[in-house]
Amino acid sequence: MKSIVIYFSQTGNTGKIAGAIQSGIEQTAGSCDLIKIRDANPKGLGDYDIIGLGSPVMHFEEPGNVRAFYQRFTIRRR
């Protein structure tokens, strides 16, 4: 099973949680990629079986860069 955790972290806390999630997935399901949102291409995620997206919450909303990322998110299975 191919998995990835994509995250945005301003202070490092969300990055720590993303790393912990990656570690847990690796212990149970094999490998898991970990990538910062600025380095992720939403159109290149079609080969993943599990996709995790993490970010802080500001004023009861996700940050604008995270919203823009998932609005561009398209997956096409082959």
ABEGO torsion letter per residue (X at the ends): XBBBBBBBBAAGAAAAAAAAAAAAAAAAAEBBBBBBAAABBAAAAAABABBBBBBBBBGGBBBAAAAAAAAABBBBBX
